[in-house]
Amino acid sequence: MRILVTNDDGVFAPGIAALTRGLHAAFGSMHELVVVAPLTDHSGAGAAVGPVYERESIPYEHVDIPGLADVPTYGIDGTPALSVILACIEGFGPRPDMVVSGINHGLNAGRSALHSGTVGATLTGAQFGVRGLAVSIAWATEPDFWDTAVDLACKIVPALAEAEPATVLNLNVPAVKPADLLGLRHGTLGRVGLIRSVRPEHTPLPVDGTAVDRTGGAIVLALRGASDGDADRLKERAELEPDSDAALVESGWASVTPLVGVRENDSDAGSSALAAALATHRI
């Protein structure tokens, strides 16, 4: 099996180095690894590919991850999803059988999964029929417990290899030592996102030195998990649905969630909307 490793934090991030080392130690003698990831941080890129219509080529460079000289590693001038596309159309050798994306520093749970470049890379691979595992660990100050996420990812890879083509799993792991992890459970996709609230700060915009009735300014963000106050943490926990991905991680469990990307909506609601749209242009 050929495993493509990618991420959205960039090819020089510690998370992708930890993940690649772990996969190489576990499967290096059995499977082929290749790393293709952005040269710079593309967090929050989702499945974006960037303005490819305006480019005749995508520059890349060889990168060395310490201790992994025998794993081909490339950094591209592009997004995580573009990294996967280029690999799947054999820009960096044979097409991969699996995409393992991460380890992202920060959870990609609930609504955040939609915007995650880590998750977007695996969903892009699924469009080519390639199985995918997105791996994220909760944000924490040093030390970062990469080994906890690496261990879980390496245990899931063989099971995912037996799944149907295009299967995607989203793994979120608390920032704890492996011995302190409660275990792995199915986390439902929650309805909360990374941004908890906003506060607009408006500023009059001057024209020729005179303030006019036109404003700009900044939107100040309050991020989930960024507060150190006990009251705010309790509020955040109360907002989480029981058994959701974020709630499980908050409780000390790792969460795994099967995801599916863009596909036709064949539900009753989708069919009804389609019929109404077609009815507007009857010949």
TIZAFI-789907 format. One record per residue (C-alpha): residue number from 1; residue in one letter; x, y, z. Coordinates in nm, 4 decimals. Example, Ala and Ser with C-alpha at 12.3 -4.5 7.8 and 13.67 -1.06 7.14 Angstrom:
# TIZAFI-789907
- k, r, east, north, up
- 1, A, 1.2300, -0.4500, 0.7800 $
- 2, S, 1.3670, -0.1060, 0.7140 $
//
This chain:
# TIZAFI-789907
- k, r, east, north, up
- 1, M, 0.0000, 0.0000, 0.0000 $
- 2, R, 0.1191, 0.3508, -0.0827 $
- 3, I, 0.0380, 0.6080, 0.1867 $
- 4, L, 0.0400, 0.9810, 0.1147 $
- 5, V, 0.1094, 1.1974, 0.4201 $
- 6, T, 0.0042, 1.5615, 0.4073 $
- 7, N, -0.1172, 1.8404, 0.6368 $
- 8, D, -0.2295, 2.2036, 0.6416 $
- 9, D, 0.0223, 2.3397, 0.8960 $
- 10, G, 0.2986, 2.3068, 0.6382 $
- 11, V, 0.5619, 2.0494, 0.5533 $
- 12, F, 0.8004, 2.1878, 0.8205 $
- 13, A, 0.5460, 2.1578, 1.1055 $
- 14, P, 0.6280, 1.9231, 1.3953 $
- 15, G, 0.2951, 1.7399, 1.3635 $
- 16, I, 0.3624, 1.6013, 1.0162 $
- 17, A, 0.7139, 1.4985, 1.1201 $
- 18, A, 0.5772, 1.3080, 1.4214 $
- 19, L, 0.3075, 1.1430, 1.2108 $
- 20, T, 0.5466, 1.0400, 0.9336 $
- 21, R, 0.7979, 0.8990, 1.1816 $
- 22, G, 0.5239, 0.6990, 1.3490 $
- 23, L, 0.3875, 0.5612, 1.0214 $
- 24, H, 0.7386, 0.4784, 0.9042 $
- 25, A, 0.8178, 0.2929, 1.2261 $
- 26, A, 0.4902, 0.0997, 1.2099 $
- 27, F, 0.4619, 0.0310, 0.8379 $
- 28, G, 0.7881, 0.1290, 0.6691 $
- 29, S, 0.8794, -0.2305, 0.5952 $
- 30, M, 0.5329, -0.3154, 0.4611 $
- 31, H, 0.4056, -0.0019, 0.2896 $
- 32, E, 0.5468, 0.2838, 0.0842 $
- 33, L, 0.5299, 0.6367, 0.2262 $
- 34, V, 0.5454, 0.9671, 0.0419 $
- 35, V, 0.4991, 1.3151, 0.1884 $
- 36, V, 0.3468, 1.5959, -0.0193 $
- 37, A, 0.2382, 1.9032, 0.1768 $
- 38, P, 0.2253, 2.2832, 0.1521 $
- 39, L, 0.5490, 2.4757, 0.1934 $
- 40, T, 0.3663, 2.7264, 0.4164 $
- 41, D, 0.0807, 2.7170, 0.6644 $
- 42, H, -0.2605, 2.6765, 0.4977 $
- 43, S, -0.4716, 2.6259, 0.8103 $
- 44, G, -0.8413, 2.6775, 0.7464 $
- 45, A, -0.8058, 2.6239, 0.3714 $
- 46, G, -1.0684, 2.3489, 0.3607 $
- 47, A, -1.0570, 2.1805, 0.0201 $
- 48, A, -0.9411, 2.4958, -0.1605 $
- 49, V, -0.6952, 2.4569, -0.4477 $
- 50, G, -0.6172, 2.8245, -0.5079 $
- 51, P, -0.6103, 3.0108, -0.8419 $
- 52, V, -0.4848, 2.7193, -1.0535 $
- 53, Y, -0.6343, 2.8692, -1.3705 $
- 54, E, -0.3827, 3.1518, -1.3426 $
- 55, R, -0.0813, 2.9196, -1.3105 $
- 56, E, 0.0933, 2.7110, -1.5714 $
- 57, S, 0.2760, 2.5000, -1.3126 $
- 58, I, 0.3017, 2.4342, -0.9392 $
- 59, P, 0.6533, 2.4829, -0.7964 $
- 60, Y, 0.7791, 2.2265, -0.5463 $
- 61, E, 1.0974, 2.1448, -0.3624 $
- 62, H, 1.2504, 1.8420, -0.1921 $
- 63, V, 1.2400, 1.8604, 0.1865 $
- 64, D, 1.4305, 1.6584, 0.4463 $
- 65, I, 1.2492, 1.5515, 0.7623 $
- 66, P, 1.5179, 1.4618, 1.0198 $
- 67, G, 1.5474, 1.0880, 1.0563 $
- 68, L, 1.3390, 1.0132, 0.7461 $
- 69, A, 1.5902, 1.0384, 0.4641 $
- 70, D, 1.4388, 0.7365, 0.2894 $
- 71, V, 1.0856, 0.8858, 0.2766 $
- 72, P, 1.0389, 1.1055, -0.0351 $
- 73, T, 0.9183, 1.4423, 0.0920 $
- 74, Y, 0.8011, 1.7362, -0.1160 $
- 75, G, 0.6780, 2.0826, -0.0290 $
- 76, I, 0.4534, 2.2486, -0.2862 $
- 77, D, 0.3485, 2.6061, -0.3461 $
- 78, G, -0.0147, 2.5240, -0.2849 $
- 79, T, -0.2824, 2.3998, -0.0493 $
- 80, P, -0.3327, 2.0615, 0.1191 $
- 81, A, -0.6082, 1.9689, -0.1282 $
- 82, L, -0.3851, 2.0608, -0.4216 $
- 83, S, -0.1096, 1.8448, -0.2699 $
- 84, V, -0.3485, 1.5498, -0.2743 $
- 85, I, -0.4706, 1.6191, -0.6276 $
- 86, L, -0.1159, 1.6341, -0.7629 $
- 87, A, -0.0313, 1.3072, -0.5883 $
- 88, C, -0.3501, 1.1344, -0.7048 $
- 89, I, -0.2823, 1.2219, -1.0686 $
- 90, E, 0.0697, 1.0820, -1.0292 $
- 91, G, 0.2662, 1.4042, -1.0089 $
- 92, F, 0.4859, 1.2461, -0.7402 $
- 93, G, 0.4932, 0.8841, -0.8449 $
- 94, P, 0.2199, 0.6181, -0.8381 $
- 95, R, -0.1227, 0.7126, -0.7098 $
- 96, P, -0.1624, 0.6644, -0.3317 $
- 97, D, -0.3996, 0.4116, -0.1782 $
- 98, M, -0.4547, 0.6181, 0.1352 $
- 99, V, -0.4167, 0.9779, 0.2531 $
- 100, V, -0.3187, 1.0362, 0.6154 $
- 101, S, -0.3407, 1.4068, 0.6986 $
- 102, G, -0.2016, 1.5781, 1.0090 $
- 103, I, -0.1199, 1.5874, 1.2860 $
- 104, N, -0.3015, 1.9184, 1.3083 $
- 105, H, -0.2230, 2.1306, 1.6143 $
- 106, G, -0.5793, 2.2085, 1.7211 $
- 107, L, -0.9033, 2.0119, 1.6961 $
- 108, N, -1.1025, 1.9809, 1.3770 $
- 109, A, -1.4339, 1.8898, 1.5341 $
- 110, G, -1.7913, 1.9975, 1.4692 $
- 111, R, -1.8392, 2.2757, 1.2153 $
- 112, S, -1.4630, 2.3324, 1.2069 $
- 113, A, -1.4259, 2.0137, 1.0007 $
- 114, L, -1.5846, 2.1943, 0.7045 $
- 115, H, -1.3119, 2.4594, 0.7017 $
- 116, S, -1.0187, 2.2375, 0.7962 $
- 117, G, -0.7391, 2.1944, 0.5453 $
- 118, T, -0.6469, 1.8755, 0.7318 $
- 119, V, -0.9919, 1.7293, 0.6681 $
- 120, G, -1.0210, 1.8904, 0.3248 $
- 121, A, -0.7160, 1.6970, 0.2088 $
- 122, T, -0.8768, 1.3625, 0.2939 $
- 123, L, -1.2112, 1.4562, 0.1387 $
- 124, T, -1.0257, 1.5576, -0.1766 $
- 125, G, -0.8608, 1.2169, -0.1869 $
- 126, A, -1.2024, 1.0561, -0.1533 $
- 127, Q, -1.3045, 1.2211, -0.4820 $
- 128, F, -1.0392, 0.9974, -0.6390 $
- 129, G, -1.1629, 0.6905, -0.4513 $
- 130, V, -0.8739, 0.7084, -0.2021 $
- 131, R, -0.9335, 0.6290, 0.1643 $
- 132, G, -0.8391, 0.9000, 0.4125 $
- 133, L, -0.7622, 0.9621, 0.7791 $
- 134, A, -0.7501, 1.3161, 0.9191 $
- 135, V, -0.5662, 1.3436, 1.2521 $
- 136, S, -0.5878, 1.6397, 1.4913 $
- 137, I, -0.4841, 1.6955, 1.8521 $
- 138, A, -0.6202, 1.9532, 2.0961 $
- 139, W, -0.4232, 2.2743, 2.1258 $
- 140, A, -0.1916, 2.2796, 2.4262 $
- 141, T, 0.1231, 2.4475, 2.5461 $
- 142, E, 0.4434, 2.2450, 2.5435 $
- 143, P, 0.4832, 1.9567, 2.5638 $
- 144, D, 0.2602, 1.8503, 2.2772 $
- 145, F, 0.1621, 1.4871, 2.3128 $
- 146, W, 0.2103, 1.3874, 1.9490 $
- 147, D, 0.2681, 1.0236, 2.0498 $
- 148, T, -0.0917, 0.9901, 2.1661 $
- 149, A, -0.2287, 1.0840, 1.8236 $
- 150, V, 0.0426, 0.8894, 1.6384 $
- 151, D, -0.0378, 0.5697, 1.8290 $
- 152, L, -0.4093, 0.5946, 1.7507 $
- 153, A, -0.3493, 0.6789, 1.3848 $
- 154, C, -0.1184, 0.3803, 1.3382 $
- 155, K, -0.3792, 0.1488, 1.4923 $
- 156, I, -0.6561, 0.2839, 1.2667 $
- 157, V, -0.4624, 0.2667, 0.9377 $
- 158, P, -0.4876, -0.1142, 0.8957 $
- 159, A, -0.8616, -0.1082, 0.9668 $
- 160, L, -0.9136, 0.1791, 0.7238 $
- 161, A, -0.7194, -0.0101, 0.4571 $
- 162, E, -0.9943, -0.2752, 0.4653 $
- 163, A, -1.2771, -0.0212, 0.4335 $
- 164, E, -1.4596, 0.0710, 0.1148 $
- 165, P, -1.2735, 0.3018, -0.1259 $
- 166, A, -1.3242, 0.6740, -0.0550 $
- 167, T, -1.3933, 0.6105, 0.3155 $
- 168, V, -1.2815, 0.9067, 0.5304 $
- 169, L, -1.2362, 0.9078, 0.9085 $
- 170, N, -1.1806, 1.2190, 1.1200 $
- 171, L, -0.9759, 1.1543, 1.4354 $
- 172, N, -0.9605, 1.4126, 1.7164 $
- 173, V, -0.7387, 1.3468, 2.0169 $
- 174, P, -0.7080, 1.5241, 2.3538 $
- 175, A, -0.3681, 1.6655, 2.4502 $
- 176, V, -0.2826, 1.4019, 2.7098 $
- 177, K, -0.0192, 1.1346, 2.7583 $
- 178, P, -0.1033, 0.7989, 2.5986 $
- 179, A, -0.1479, 0.6459, 2.9454 $
- 180, D, -0.4013, 0.9150, 3.0388 $
- 181, L, -0.6235, 0.8676, 2.7324 $
- 182, L, -0.9598, 0.7167, 2.8278 $
- 183, G, -0.9943, 0.5393, 2.4939 $
- 184, L, -1.1452, 0.5824, 2.1473 $
- 185, R, -1.5162, 0.6357, 2.0815 $
- 186, H, -1.7426, 0.7330, 1.7949 $
- 187, G, -1.8042, 1.1056, 1.8185 $
- 188, T, -2.1013, 1.2471, 1.6312 $
- 189, L, -2.0245, 1.5561, 1.4226 $
- 190, G, -2.1047, 1.8434, 1.6573 $
- 191, R, -2.2735, 2.1692, 1.5696 $
- 192, V, -2.0230, 2.4029, 1.7335 $
- 193, G, -1.7240, 2.5631, 1.5650 $
- 194, L, -1.3918, 2.7163, 1.6590 $
- 195, I, -1.5214, 3.0750, 1.6699 $
- 196, R, -1.7472, 3.1094, 1.9730 $
- 197, S, -1.8413, 3.4769, 1.9376 $
- 198, V, -1.7337, 3.8037, 1.7783 $
- 199, R, -1.7185, 4.1685, 1.8816 $
- 200, P, -1.7142, 4.4334, 1.6057 $
- 201, E, -1.4943, 4.7359, 1.6690 $
- 202, H, -1.5848, 5.0125, 1.4257 $
- 203, T, -1.3631, 5.3051, 1.3344 $
- 204, P, -1.4679, 5.6082, 1.1237 $
- 205, L, -1.2731, 5.6220, 0.7995 $
- 206, P, -1.1352, 5.9718, 0.7232 $
- 207, V, -1.1501, 6.1302, 0.3802 $
- 208, D, -0.9122, 6.4255, 0.3309 $
- 209, G, -0.8634, 6.4385, 0.7060 $
- 210, T, -1.2348, 6.4622, 0.7822 $
- 211, A, -1.4287, 6.1788, 0.9457 $
- 212, V, -1.7287, 6.0685, 0.7409 $
- 213, D, -2.0195, 5.8367, 0.8013 $
- 214, R, -1.8330, 5.5352, 0.6728 $
- 215, T, -1.6654, 5.2835, 0.8992 $
- 216, G, -1.4136, 5.0057, 0.8956 $
- 217, G, -1.2384, 4.8490, 1.1868 $
- 218, A, -1.1923, 4.4954, 1.3110 $
- 219, I, -1.3975, 4.1952, 1.4151 $
- 220, V, -1.2526, 4.0667, 1.7424 $
- 221, L, -1.2796, 3.6881, 1.7753 $
- 222, A, -1.3426, 3.4804, 2.0860 $
- 223, L, -1.2139, 3.1317, 2.0116 $
- 224, R, -1.3425, 2.8166, 2.1746 $
- 225, G, -1.0937, 2.6747, 2.4211 $
- 226, A, -0.8832, 2.9901, 2.4306 $
- 227, S, -1.0144, 3.1193, 2.7646 $
- 228, D, -0.8440, 3.0289, 3.0914 $
- 229, G, -1.1432, 3.1323, 3.3013 $
- 230, D, -1.3342, 2.8524, 3.4743 $
- 231, A, -1.6708, 3.0186, 3.4116 $
- 232, D, -1.6103, 3.0449, 3.0373 $
- 233, R, -1.4862, 2.6858, 3.0201 $
- 234, L, -1.8018, 2.5650, 3.1938 $
- 235, K, -2.0147, 2.7624, 2.9475 $
- 236, E, -1.8298, 2.6120, 2.6548 $
- 237, R, -1.8746, 2.2613, 2.7877 $
- 238, A, -2.2483, 2.3216, 2.8353 $
- 239, E, -2.2769, 2.4174, 2.4682 $
- 240, L, -2.1433, 2.0810, 2.3504 $
- 241, E, -2.3880, 1.8072, 2.2535 $
- 242, P, -2.3348, 1.4860, 2.4524 $
- 243, D, -2.1398, 1.2232, 2.2568 $
- 244, S, -2.0293, 1.4801, 1.9997 $
- 245, D, -1.6683, 1.4792, 1.8819 $
- 246, A, -1.5742, 1.7924, 2.0761 $
- 247, A, -1.7534, 1.6775, 2.3937 $
- 248, L, -1.5705, 1.3455, 2.3951 $
- 249, V, -1.2308, 1.5111, 2.3553 $
- 250, E, -1.3165, 1.7564, 2.6312 $
- 251, S, -1.3900, 1.4561, 2.8549 $
- 252, G, -1.0567, 1.2880, 2.7791 $
- 253, W, -1.1636, 1.0497, 2.5021 $
- 254, A, -1.0374, 1.0396, 2.1455 $
- 255, S, -1.3143, 1.0762, 1.8883 $
- 256, V, -1.3428, 0.9211, 1.5431 $
- 257, T, -1.6112, 1.0246, 1.2956 $
- 258, P, -1.6815, 0.8998, 0.9420 $
- 259, L, -1.7203, 1.1882, 0.6978 $
- 260, V, -1.8396, 1.2244, 0.3407 $
- 261, G, -1.7703, 1.5159, 0.1082 $
- 262, V, -1.9636, 1.6802, -0.1716 $
- 263, R, -2.2224, 1.4534, -0.3299 $
- 264, E, -2.5642, 1.4930, -0.4870 $
- 265, N, -2.8444, 1.5473, -0.2380 $
- 266, D, -3.0964, 1.2744, -0.3207 $
- 267, S, -3.3052, 1.3270, -0.0069 $
- 268, D, -3.6711, 1.4326, -0.0255 $
- 269, A, -3.5691, 1.7909, 0.0520 $
- 270, G, -3.3112, 1.7906, -0.2262 $
- 271, S, -3.5512, 1.6354, -0.4763 $
- 272, S, -3.8185, 1.8903, -0.3866 $
- 273, A, -3.5792, 2.1834, -0.4335 $
- 274, L, -3.4636, 2.0364, -0.7652 $
- 275, A, -3.8197, 1.9974, -0.8918 $
- 276, A, -3.9017, 2.3558, -0.7941 $
- 277, A, -3.5922, 2.4876, -0.9723 $
- 278, L, -3.6656, 2.2903, -1.2901 $
- 279, A, -4.0240, 2.4118, -1.2857 $
- 280, T, -3.9051, 2.7710, -1.3235 $
- 281, H, -3.7865, 2.6968, -1.6791 $
- 282, R, -4.0473, 2.4822, -1.8411 $
- 283, I, -4.0403, 2.4714, -2.2225 $
//
